[in-house]
Amino acid sequence: MKAIINIALKQGVLDDQGKATHHALDTLGFENVVKDVRIGKQIIIELNSSNEEDAKVEVSKMCDKLLANTVIEDYQIKIVV
């Protein structure tokens, strides 16, 4: 079983990478296509657990303790069996 964790800055937190990427896309001619850009990260963890609910609880603890800065970041967990 795998856990796929998507982490992104919370709304209202300035995303410097996203702004720079948006500017670069505008410069490349996509100014009328792209409204906004937010940059995040994805972490994939191979788990030993066979119980989906238990796995989600443990991965949530991992995010709270290490993987995400919960003051400025939100995360979503998807368990793939």
mmCIF file as gemmi writes it, N, C-alpha and C atoms, coordinates in Angstrom:
data_model
loop_
_atom_site.group_PDB
_atom_site.id
_atom_site.type_symbol
_atom_site.label_atom_id
_atom_site.label_alt_id
_atom_site.label_comp_id
_atom_site.label_asym_id
_atom_site.label_entity_id
_atom_site.label_seq_id
_atom_site.pdbx_PDB_ins_code
_atom_site.Cartn_x
_atom_site.Cartn_y
_atom_site.Cartn_z
_atom_site.occupancy
_atom_site.B_iso_or_equiv
_atom_site.pdbx_formal_charge
_atom_site.auth_seq_id
_atom_site.auth_asym_id
_atom_site.pdbx_PDB_model_num
ATOM 1 N N . MET Axp A 1 ? 0.85 -1.17 0 1 0 ? 1 A 1
ATOM 2 C CA . MET Axp A 1 ? 0 0 0 1 0 ? 1 A 1
ATOM 3 C C . MET Axp A 1 ? 0.894 1.231 0 1 0 ? 1 A 1
ATOM 4 N N . LYS Axp A 2 ? 0.43 2.28 -0.689 1 0 ? 2 A 1
ATOM 5 C CA . LYS Axp A 2 ? 1.187 3.522 -0.79 1 0 ? 2 A 1
ATOM 6 C C . LYS Axp A 2 ? 0.362 4.684 -0.264 1 0 ? 2 A 1
ATOM 7 N N . ALA Axp A 3 ? 1.055 5.665 0.267 1 0 ? 3 A 1
ATOM 8 C CA . ALA Axp A 3 ? 0.431 6.93 0.636 1 0 ? 3 A 1
ATOM 9 C C . ALA Axp A 3 ? 0.983 7.992 -0.299 1 0 ? 3 A 1
ATOM 10 N N . ILE Axp A 4 ? 0.087 8.738 -0.92 1 0 ? 4 A 1
ATOM 11 C CA . ILE Axp A 4 ? 0.473 9.857 -1.764 1 0 ? 4 A 1
ATOM 12 C C . ILE Axp A 4 ? 0.048 11.117 -1.033 1 0 ? 4 A 1
ATOM 13 N N . ILE Axp A 5 ? 1.031 11.951 -0.697 1 0 ? 5 A 1
ATOM 14 C CA . ILE Axp A 5 ? 0.778 13.158 0.083 1 0 ? 5 A 1
ATOM 15 C C . ILE Axp A 5 ? 1.082 14.367 -0.79 1 0 ? 5 A 1
ATOM 16 N N . ASN Axp A 6 ? 0.08 15.214 -0.976 1 0 ? 6 A 1
ATOM 17 C CA . ASN Axp A 6 ? 0.256 16.468 -1.709 1 0 ? 6 A 1
ATOM 18 C C . ASN Axp A 6 ? 0.271 17.614 -0.71 1 0 ? 6 A 1
ATOM 19 N N . ILE Axp A 7 ? 1.328 18.409 -0.752 1 0 ? 7 A 1
ATOM 20 C CA . ILE Axp A 7 ? 1.516 19.504 0.2 1 0 ? 7 A 1
ATOM 21 C C . ILE Axp A 7 ? 1.607 20.81 -0.587 1 0 ? 7 A 1
ATOM 22 N N . ALA Axp A 8 ? 0.846 21.807 -0.131 1 0 ? 8 A 1
ATOM 23 C CA . ALA Axp A 8 ? 0.863 23.108 -0.793 1 0 ? 8 A 1
ATOM 24 C C . ALA Axp A 8 ? 0.729 24.206 0.255 1 0 ? 8 A 1
ATOM 25 N N . LEU Axp A 9 ? 1.223 25.391 -0.099 1 0 ? 9 A 1
ATOM 26 C CA . LEU Axp A 9 ? 1.078 26.53 0.792 1 0 ? 9 A 1
ATOM 27 C C . LEU Axp A 9 ? -0.403 26.867 0.967 1 0 ? 9 A 1
ATOM 28 N N . LYS Axp A 10 ? -0.763 27.273 2.162 1 0 ? 10 A 1
ATOM 29 C CA . LYS Axp A 10 ? -2.143 27.68 2.428 1 0 ? 10 A 1
ATOM 30 C C . LYS Axp A 10 ? -2.48 28.919 1.615 1 0 ? 10 A 1
ATOM 31 N N . GLN Axp A 11 ? -3.778 29.081 1.324 1 0 ? 11 A 1
ATOM 32 C CA . GLN Axp A 11 ? -4.229 30.295 0.654 1 0 ? 11 A 1
ATOM 33 C C . GLN Axp A 11 ? -3.844 31.489 1.511 1 0 ? 11 A 1
ATOM 34 N N . GLY Axp A 12 ? -3.399 32.536 0.882 1 0 ? 12 A 1
ATOM 35 C CA . GLY Axp A 12 ? -2.998 33.731 1.616 1 0 ? 12 A 1
ATOM 36 C C . GLY Axp A 12 ? -1.512 33.781 1.938 1 0 ? 12 A 1
ATOM 37 N N . VAL Axp A 13 ? -0.817 32.644 1.834 1 0 ? 13 A 1
ATOM 38 C CA . VAL Axp A 13 ? 0.629 32.612 2.052 1 0 ? 13 A 1
ATOM 39 C C . VAL Axp A 13 ? 1.3 32.88 0.706 1 0 ? 13 A 1
ATOM 40 N N . LEU Axp A 14 ? 2.203 33.852 0.661 1 0 ? 14 A 1
ATOM 41 C CA . LEU Axp A 14 ? 2.867 34.222 -0.576 1 0 ? 14 A 1
ATOM 42 C C . LEU Axp A 14 ? 3.679 33.048 -1.125 1 0 ? 14 A 1
ATOM 43 N N . ASP Axp A 15 ? 3.432 32.724 -2.38 1 0 ? 15 A 1
ATOM 44 C CA . ASP Axp A 15 ? 4.12 31.628 -3.053 1 0 ? 15 A 1
ATOM 45 C C . ASP Axp A 15 ? 5.103 32.222 -4.056 1 0 ? 15 A 1
ATOM 46 N N . ASP Axp A 16 ? 6.334 32.483 -3.62 1 0 ? 16 A 1
ATOM 47 C CA . ASP Axp A 16 ? 7.345 33.103 -4.475 1 0 ? 16 A 1
ATOM 48 C C . ASP Axp A 16 ? 7.637 32.266 -5.722 1 0 ? 16 A 1
ATOM 49 N N . GLN Axp A 17 ? 7.736 30.951 -5.557 1 0 ? 17 A 1
ATOM 50 C CA . GLN Axp A 17 ? 7.999 30.079 -6.708 1 0 ? 17 A 1
ATOM 51 C C . GLN Axp A 17 ? 6.847 30.134 -7.703 1 0 ? 17 A 1
ATOM 52 N N . GLY Axp A 18 ? 5.639 30.122 -7.186 1 0 ? 18 A 1
ATOM 53 C CA . GLY Axp A 18 ? 4.465 30.2 -8.053 1 0 ? 18 A 1
ATOM 54 C C . GLY Axp A 18 ? 4.427 31.51 -8.821 1 0 ? 18 A 1
ATOM 55 N N . LYS Axp A 19 ? 4.723 32.618 -8.137 1 0 ? 19 A 1
ATOM 56 C CA . LYS Axp A 19 ? 4.739 33.93 -8.795 1 0 ? 19 A 1
ATOM 57 C C . LYS Axp A 19 ? 5.814 33.981 -9.883 1 0 ? 19 A 1
ATOM 58 N N . ALA Axp A 20 ? 7.001 33.458 -9.579 1 0 ? 20 A 1
ATOM 59 C CA . ALA Axp A 20 ? 8.092 33.451 -10.564 1 0 ? 20 A 1
ATOM 60 C C . ALA Axp A 20 ? 7.719 32.6 -11.777 1 0 ? 20 A 1
ATOM 61 N N . THR Axp A 21 ? 7.109 31.456 -11.533 1 0 ? 21 A 1
ATOM 62 C CA . THR Axp A 21 ? 6.689 30.581 -12.631 1 0 ? 21 A 1
ATOM 63 C C . THR Axp A 21 ? 5.598 31.244 -13.457 1 0 ? 21 A 1
ATOM 64 N N . HIS Axp A 22 ? 4.649 31.902 -12.79 1 0 ? 22 A 1
ATOM 65 C CA . HIS Axp A 22 ? 3.587 32.617 -13.499 1 0 ? 22 A 1
ATOM 66 C C . HIS Axp A 22 ? 4.188 33.697 -14.398 1 0 ? 22 A 1
ATOM 67 N N . HIS Axp A 23 ? 5.126 34.445 -13.851 1 0 ? 23 A 1
ATOM 68 C CA . HIS Axp A 23 ? 5.791 35.494 -14.639 1 0 ? 23 A 1
ATOM 69 C C . HIS Axp A 23 ? 6.513 34.891 -15.848 1 0 ? 23 A 1
ATOM 70 N N . ALA Axp A 24 ? 7.209 33.791 -15.641 1 0 ? 24 A 1
ATOM 71 C CA . ALA Axp A 24 ? 7.927 33.137 -16.742 1 0 ? 24 A 1
ATOM 72 C C . ALA Axp A 24 ? 6.956 32.656 -17.817 1 0 ? 24 A 1
ATOM 73 N N . LEU Axp A 25 ? 5.824 32.101 -17.404 1 0 ? 25 A 1
ATOM 74 C CA . LEU Axp A 25 ? 4.826 31.648 -18.381 1 0 ? 25 A 1
ATOM 75 C C . LEU Axp A 25 ? 4.255 32.829 -19.16 1 0 ? 25 A 1
ATOM 76 N N . ASP Axp A 26 ? 4.019 33.944 -18.463 1 0 ? 26 A 1
ATOM 77 C CA . ASP Axp A 26 ? 3.561 35.162 -19.151 1 0 ? 26 A 1
ATOM 78 C C . ASP Axp A 26 ? 4.579 35.591 -20.207 1 0 ? 26 A 1
ATOM 79 N N . THR Axp A 27 ? 5.854 35.565 -19.823 1 0 ? 27 A 1
ATOM 80 C CA . THR Axp A 27 ? 6.934 35.963 -20.725 1 0 ? 27 A 1
ATOM 81 C C . THR Axp A 27 ? 7.004 35.044 -21.945 1 0 ? 27 A 1
ATOM 82 N N . LEU Axp A 28 ? 6.641 33.786 -21.764 1 0 ? 28 A 1
ATOM 83 C CA . LEU Axp A 28 ? 6.68 32.819 -22.867 1 0 ? 28 A 1
ATOM 84 C C . LEU Axp A 28 ? 5.425 32.867 -23.739 1 0 ? 28 A 1
ATOM 85 N N . GLY Axp A 29 ? 4.535 33.812 -23.445 1 0 ? 29 A 1
ATOM 86 C CA . GLY Axp A 29 ? 3.362 33.979 -24.298 1 0 ? 29 A 1
ATOM 87 C C . GLY Axp A 29 ? 2.08 33.362 -23.775 1 0 ? 29 A 1
ATOM 88 N N . PHE Axp A 30 ? 2.062 32.931 -22.532 1 0 ? 30 A 1
ATOM 89 C CA . PHE Axp A 30 ? 0.87 32.3 -21.965 1 0 ? 30 A 1
ATOM 90 C C . PHE Axp A 30 ? 0.082 33.247 -21.054 1 0 ? 30 A 1
ATOM 91 N N . GLU Axp A 31 ? 0.262 34.564 -21.218 1 0 ? 31 A 1
ATOM 92 C CA . GLU Axp A 31 ? -0.344 35.527 -20.297 1 0 ? 31 A 1
ATOM 93 C C . GLU Axp A 31 ? -1.868 35.483 -20.306 1 0 ? 31 A 1
ATOM 94 N N . ASN Axp A 32 ? -2.484 35.099 -21.427 1 0 ? 32 A 1
ATOM 95 C CA . ASN Axp A 32 ? -3.949 35.025 -21.495 1 0 ? 32 A 1
ATOM 96 C C . ASN Axp A 32 ? -4.48 33.643 -21.137 1 0 ? 32 A 1
ATOM 97 N N . VAL Axp A 33 ? -3.596 32.716 -20.85 1 0 ? 33 A 1
ATOM 98 C CA . VAL Axp A 33 ? -3.989 31.34 -20.556 1 0 ? 33 A 1
ATOM 99 C C . VAL Axp A 33 ? -3.936 31.044 -19.06 1 0 ? 33 A 1
ATOM 100 N N . VAL Axp A 34 ? -2.901 31.539 -18.389 1 0 ? 34 A 1
ATOM 101 C CA . VAL Axp A 34 ? -2.646 31.197 -16.986 1 0 ? 34 A 1
ATOM 102 C C . VAL Axp A 34 ? -3.183 32.291 -16.075 1 0 ? 34 A 1
ATOM 103 N N . LYS Axp A 35 ? -4.056 31.893 -15.152 1 0 ? 35 A 1
ATOM 104 C CA . LYS Axp A 35 ? -4.605 32.843 -14.185 1 0 ? 35 A 1
ATOM 105 C C . LYS Axp A 35 ? -3.729 32.942 -12.94 1 0 ? 35 A 1
ATOM 106 N N . ASP Axp A 36 ? -3.247 31.802 -12.422 1 0 ? 36 A 1
ATOM 107 C CA . ASP Axp A 36 ? -2.423 31.781 -11.221 1 0 ? 36 A 1
ATOM 108 C C . ASP Axp A 36 ? -1.626 30.487 -11.19 1 0 ? 36 A 1
ATOM 109 N N . VAL Axp A 37 ? -0.52 30.498 -10.475 1 0 ? 37 A 1
ATOM 110 C CA . VAL Axp A 37 ? 0.321 29.304 -10.32 1 0 ? 37 A 1
ATOM 111 C C . VAL Axp A 37 ? 0.663 29.155 -8.842 1 0 ? 37 A 1
ATOM 112 N N . ARG Axp A 38 ? 0.464 27.959 -8.314 1 0 ? 38 A 1
ATOM 113 C CA . ARG Axp A 38 ? 0.871 27.619 -6.952 1 0 ? 38 A 1
ATOM 114 C C . ARG Axp A 38 ? 1.771 26.388 -7.057 1 0 ? 38 A 1
ATOM 115 N N . ILE Axp A 39 ? 2.909 26.433 -6.404 1 0 ? 39 A 1
ATOM 116 C CA . ILE Axp A 39 ? 3.862 25.327 -6.431 1 0 ? 39 A 1
ATOM 117 C C . ILE Axp A 39 ? 3.754 24.556 -5.119 1 0 ? 39 A 1
ATOM 118 N N . GLY Axp A 40 ? 3.732 23.241 -5.222 1 0 ? 40 A 1
ATOM 119 C CA . GLY Axp A 40 ? 3.676 22.392 -4.038 1 0 ? 40 A 1
ATOM 120 C C . GLY Axp A 40 ? 4.666 21.246 -4.173 1 0 ? 40 A 1
ATOM 121 N N . LYS Axp A 41 ? 4.465 20.243 -3.356 1 0 ? 41 A 1
ATOM 122 C CA . LYS Axp A 41 ? 5.328 19.058 -3.442 1 0 ? 41 A 1
ATOM 123 C C . LYS Axp A 41 ? 4.481 17.813 -3.22 1 0 ? 41 A 1
ATOM 124 N N . GLN Axp A 42 ? 4.965 16.707 -3.746 1 0 ? 42 A 1
ATOM 125 C CA . GLN Axp A 42 ? 4.291 15.428 -3.575 1 0 ? 42 A 1
ATOM 126 C C . GLN Axp A 42 ? 5.284 14.441 -2.985 1 0 ? 42 A 1
ATOM 127 N N . ILE Axp A 43 ? 4.832 13.722 -1.964 1 0 ? 43 A 1
ATOM 128 C CA . ILE Axp A 43 ? 5.641 12.7 -1.309 1 0 ? 43 A 1
ATOM 129 C C . ILE Axp A 43 ? 4.897 11.378 -1.436 1 0 ? 43 A 1
ATOM 130 N N . ILE Axp A 44 ? 5.593 10.344 -1.865 1 0 ? 44 A 1
ATOM 131 C CA . ILE Axp A 44 ? 5.004 9.004 -1.991 1 0 ? 44 A 1
ATOM 132 C C . ILE Axp A 44 ? 5.747 8.089 -1.035 1 0 ? 44 A 1
ATOM 133 N N . ILE Axp A 45 ? 4.987 7.451 -0.151 1 0 ? 45 A 1
ATOM 134 C CA . ILE Axp A 45 ? 5.567 6.572 0.863 1 0 ? 45 A 1
ATOM 135 C C . ILE Axp A 45 ? 4.989 5.167 0.694 1 0 ? 45 A 1
ATOM 136 N N . GLU Axp A 46 ? 5.874 4.182 0.601 1 0 ? 46 A 1
ATOM 137 C CA . GLU Axp A 46 ? 5.462 2.779 0.578 1 0 ? 46 A 1
ATOM 138 C C . GLU Axp A 46 ? 5.246 2.348 2.027 1 0 ? 46 A 1
ATOM 139 N N . LEU Axp A 47 ? 4.077 1.816 2.32 1 0 ? 47 A 1
ATOM 140 C CA . LEU Axp A 47 ? 3.703 1.474 3.697 1 0 ? 47 A 1
ATOM 141 C C . LEU Axp A 47 ? 3.655 -0.028 3.926 1 0 ? 47 A 1
ATOM 142 N N . ASN Axp A 48 ? 3.901 -0.429 5.181 1 0 ? 48 A 1
ATOM 143 C CA . ASN Axp A 48 ? 3.776 -1.83 5.563 1 0 ? 48 A 1
ATOM 144 C C . ASN Axp A 48 ? 2.361 -2.186 5.989 1 0 ? 48 A 1
ATOM 145 N N . SER Axp A 49 ? 1.569 -1.209 6.291 1 0 ? 49 A 1
ATOM 146 C CA . SER Axp A 49 ? 0.224 -1.431 6.826 1 0 ? 49 A 1
ATOM 147 C C . SER Axp A 49 ? -0.694 -2.086 5.796 1 0 ? 49 A 1
ATOM 148 N N . SER Axp A 50 ? -1.624 -2.893 6.283 1 0 ? 50 A 1
ATOM 149 C CA . SER Axp A 50 ? -2.639 -3.484 5.402 1 0 ? 50 A 1
ATOM 150 C C . SER Axp A 50 ? -4.027 -2.904 5.689 1 0 ? 50 A 1
ATOM 151 N N . ASN Axp A 51 ? -4.103 -2.025 6.689 1 0 ? 51 A 1
ATOM 152 C CA . ASN Axp A 51 ? -5.369 -1.397 7.053 1 0 ? 51 A 1
ATOM 153 C C . ASN Axp A 51 ? -5.351 0.055 6.581 1 0 ? 51 A 1
ATOM 154 N N . GLU Axp A 52 ? -6.257 0.403 5.659 1 0 ? 52 A 1
ATOM 155 C CA . GLU Axp A 52 ? -6.26 1.716 5.039 1 0 ? 52 A 1
ATOM 156 C C . GLU Axp A 52 ? -6.475 2.851 6.043 1 0 ? 52 A 1
ATOM 157 N N . GLU Axp A 53 ? -7.397 2.679 6.972 1 0 ? 53 A 1
ATOM 158 C CA . GLU Axp A 53 ? -7.676 3.718 7.967 1 0 ? 53 A 1
ATOM 159 C C . GLU Axp A 53 ? -6.497 3.932 8.91 1 0 ? 53 A 1
ATOM 160 N N . ASP Axp A 54 ? -5.901 2.836 9.376 1 0 ? 54 A 1
ATOM 161 C CA . ASP Axp A 54 ? -4.725 2.937 10.243 1 0 ? 54 A 1
ATOM 162 C C . ASP Axp A 54 ? -3.569 3.626 9.51 1 0 ? 54 A 1
ATOM 163 N N . ALA Axp A 55 ? -3.4 3.287 8.244 1 0 ? 55 A 1
ATOM 164 C CA . ALA Axp A 55 ? -2.337 3.889 7.45 1 0 ? 55 A 1
ATOM 165 C C . ALA Axp A 55 ? -2.544 5.395 7.327 1 0 ? 55 A 1
ATOM 166 N N . LYS Axp A 56 ? -3.779 5.799 7.083 1 0 ? 56 A 1
ATOM 167 C CA . LYS Axp A 56 ? -4.065 7.231 6.935 1 0 ? 56 A 1
ATOM 168 C C . LYS Axp A 56 ? -3.791 7.991 8.234 1 0 ? 56 A 1
ATOM 169 N N . VAL Axp A 57 ? -4.125 7.377 9.368 1 0 ? 57 A 1
ATOM 170 C CA . VAL Axp A 57 ? -3.86 7.998 10.67 1 0 ? 57 A 1
ATOM 171 C C . VAL Axp A 57 ? -2.355 8.158 10.878 1 0 ? 57 A 1
ATOM 172 N N . GLU Axp A 58 ? -1.584 7.128 10.58 1 0 ? 58 A 1
ATOM 173 C CA . GLU Axp A 58 ? -0.138 7.181 10.768 1 0 ? 58 A 1
ATOM 174 C C . GLU Axp A 58 ? 0.511 8.201 9.829 1 0 ? 58 A 1
ATOM 175 N N . VAL Axp A 59 ? 0.068 8.248 8.579 1 0 ? 59 A 1
ATOM 176 C CA . VAL Axp A 59 ? 0.633 9.192 7.626 1 0 ? 59 A 1
ATOM 177 C C . VAL Axp A 59 ? 0.28 10.622 8.034 1 0 ? 59 A 1
ATOM 178 N N . SER Axp A 60 ? -0.911 10.813 8.562 1 0 ? 60 A 1
ATOM 179 C CA . SER Axp A 60 ? -1.297 12.137 9.062 1 0 ? 60 A 1
ATOM 180 C C . SER Axp A 60 ? -0.368 12.58 10.194 1 0 ? 60 A 1
ATOM 181 N N . LYS Axp A 61 ? -0.012 11.659 11.067 1 0 ? 61 A 1
ATOM 182 C CA . LYS Axp A 61 ? 0.933 11.968 12.146 1 0 ? 61 A 1
ATOM 183 C C . LYS Axp A 61 ? 2.299 12.347 11.567 1 0 ? 61 A 1
ATOM 184 N N . MET Axp A 62 ? 2.736 11.621 10.518 1 0 ? 62 A 1
ATOM 185 C CA . MET Axp A 62 ? 4.007 11.926 9.868 1 0 ? 62 A 1
ATOM 186 C C . MET Axp A 62 ? 3.998 13.348 9.302 1 0 ? 62 A 1
ATOM 187 N N . CYS Axp A 63 ? 2.879 13.707 8.681 1 0 ? 63 A 1
ATOM 188 C CA . CYS Axp A 63 ? 2.762 15.051 8.1 1 0 ? 63 A 1
ATOM 189 C C . CYS Axp A 63 ? 2.813 16.114 9.184 1 0 ? 63 A 1
ATOM 190 N N . ASP Axp A 64 ? 2.082 15.886 10.268 1 0 ? 64 A 1
ATOM 191 C CA . ASP Axp A 64 ? 2.036 16.866 11.358 1 0 ? 64 A 1
ATOM 192 C C . ASP Axp A 64 ? 3.381 17.032 12.047 1 0 ? 64 A 1
ATOM 193 N N . LYS Axp A 65 ? 4.154 15.939 12.131 1 0 ? 65 A 1
ATOM 194 C CA . LYS Axp A 65 ? 5.415 15.981 12.866 1 0 ? 65 A 1
ATOM 195 C C . LYS Axp A 65 ? 6.619 16.346 12.002 1 0 ? 65 A 1
ATOM 196 N N . LEU Axp A 66 ? 6.594 16.04 10.698 1 0 ? 66 A 1
ATOM 197 C CA . LEU Axp A 66 ? 7.801 16.209 9.897 1 0 ? 66 A 1
ATOM 198 C C . LEU Axp A 66 ? 7.565 16.691 8.468 1 0 ? 66 A 1
ATOM 199 N N . LEU Axp A 67 ? 6.651 16.078 7.766 1 0 ? 67 A 1
ATOM 200 C CA . LEU Axp A 67 ? 6.582 16.263 6.323 1 0 ? 67 A 1
ATOM 201 C C . LEU Axp A 67 ? 6.007 17.607 5.882 1 0 ? 67 A 1
ATOM 202 N N . ALA Axp A 68 ? 5.111 18.184 6.675 1 0 ? 68 A 1
ATOM 203 C CA . ALA Axp A 68 ? 4.492 19.462 6.308 1 0 ? 68 A 1
ATOM 204 C C . ALA Axp A 68 ? 4.677 20.476 7.43 1 0 ? 68 A 1
ATOM 205 N N . ASN Axp A 69 ? 4.839 21.712 7.062 1 0 ? 69 A 1
ATOM 206 C CA . ASN Axp A 69 ? 4.85 22.803 8.036 1 0 ? 69 A 1
ATOM 207 C C . ASN Axp A 69 ? 3.403 23.282 8.14 1 0 ? 69 A 1
ATOM 208 N N . THR Axp A 70 ? 2.682 22.746 9.1 1 0 ? 70 A 1
ATOM 209 C CA . THR Axp A 70 ? 1.236 22.972 9.179 1 0 ? 70 A 1
ATOM 210 C C . THR Axp A 70 ? 0.856 24.413 9.516 1 0 ? 70 A 1
ATOM 211 N N . VAL Axp A 71 ? 1.827 25.242 9.862 1 0 ? 71 A 1
ATOM 212 C CA . VAL Axp A 71 ? 1.542 26.657 10.087 1 0 ? 71 A 1
ATOM 213 C C . VAL Axp A 71 ? 1.248 27.342 8.752 1 0 ? 71 A 1
ATOM 214 N N . ILE Axp A 72 ? 1.991 26.966 7.7 1 0 ? 72 A 1
ATOM 215 C CA . ILE Axp A 72 ? 1.823 27.621 6.407 1 0 ? 72 A 1
ATOM 216 C C . ILE Axp A 72 ? 1.423 26.674 5.276 1 0 ? 72 A 1
ATOM 217 N N . GLU Axp A 73 ? 1.359 25.372 5.537 1 0 ? 73 A 1
ATOM 218 C CA . GLU Axp A 73 ? 1.047 24.409 4.478 1 0 ? 73 A 1
ATOM 219 C C . GLU Axp A 73 ? -0.164 23.552 4.84 1 0 ? 73 A 1
ATOM 220 N N . ASP Axp A 74 ? -0.922 23.195 3.803 1 0 ? 74 A 1
ATOM 221 C CA . ASP Axp A 74 ? -1.993 22.208 3.915 1 0 ? 74 A 1
ATOM 222 C C . ASP Axp A 74 ? -1.518 20.93 3.232 1 0 ? 74 A 1
ATOM 223 N N . TYR Axp A 75 ? -2.083 19.807 3.63 1 0 ? 75 A 1
ATOM 224 C CA . TYR Axp A 75 ? -1.74 18.56 2.954 1 0 ? 75 A 1
ATOM 225 C C . TYR Axp A 75 ? -2.981 17.707 2.741 1 0 ? 75 A 1
ATOM 226 N N . GLN Axp A 76 ? -2.91 16.879 1.713 1 0 ? 76 A 1
ATOM 227 C CA . GLN Axp A 76 ? -3.954 15.918 1.409 1 0 ? 76 A 1
ATOM 228 C C . GLN Axp A 76 ? -3.286 14.552 1.287 1 0 ? 76 A 1
ATOM 229 N N . ILE Axp A 77 ? -3.948 13.543 1.838 1 0 ? 77 A 1
ATOM 230 C CA . ILE Axp A 77 ? -3.414 12.195 1.817 1 0 ? 77 A 1
ATOM 231 C C . ILE Axp A 77 ? -4.339 11.309 0.997 1 0 ? 77 A 1
ATOM 232 N N . LYS Axp A 78 ? -3.732 10.525 0.098 1 0 ? 78 A 1
ATOM 233 C CA . LYS Axp A 78 ? -4.485 9.529 -0.656 1 0 ? 78 A 1
ATOM 234 C C . LYS Axp A 78 ? -3.783 8.185 -0.426 1 0 ? 78 A 1
ATOM 235 N N . ILE Axp A 79 ? -4.537 7.216 0.038 1 0 ? 79 A 1
ATOM 236 C CA . ILE Axp A 79 ? -3.996 5.872 0.228 1 0 ? 79 A 1
ATOM 237 C C . ILE Axp A 79 ? -4.346 5.036 -0.991 1 0 ? 79 A 1
ATOM 238 N N . VAL Axp A 80 ? -3.325 4.415 -1.585 1 0 ? 80 A 1
ATOM 239 C CA . VAL Axp A 80 ? -3.522 3.582 -2.764 1 0 ? 80 A 1
ATOM 240 C C . VAL Axp A 80 ? -3.204 2.142 -2.376 1 0 ? 80 A 1
ATOM 241 N N . VAL Axp A 81 ? -4.161 1.295 -2.567 1 0 ? 81 A 1
ATOM 242 C CA . VAL Axp A 81 ? -3.999 -0.113 -2.179 1 0 ? 81 A 1
ATOM 243 C C . VAL Axp A 81 ? -3.343 -0.896 -3.293 1 0 ? 81 A 1
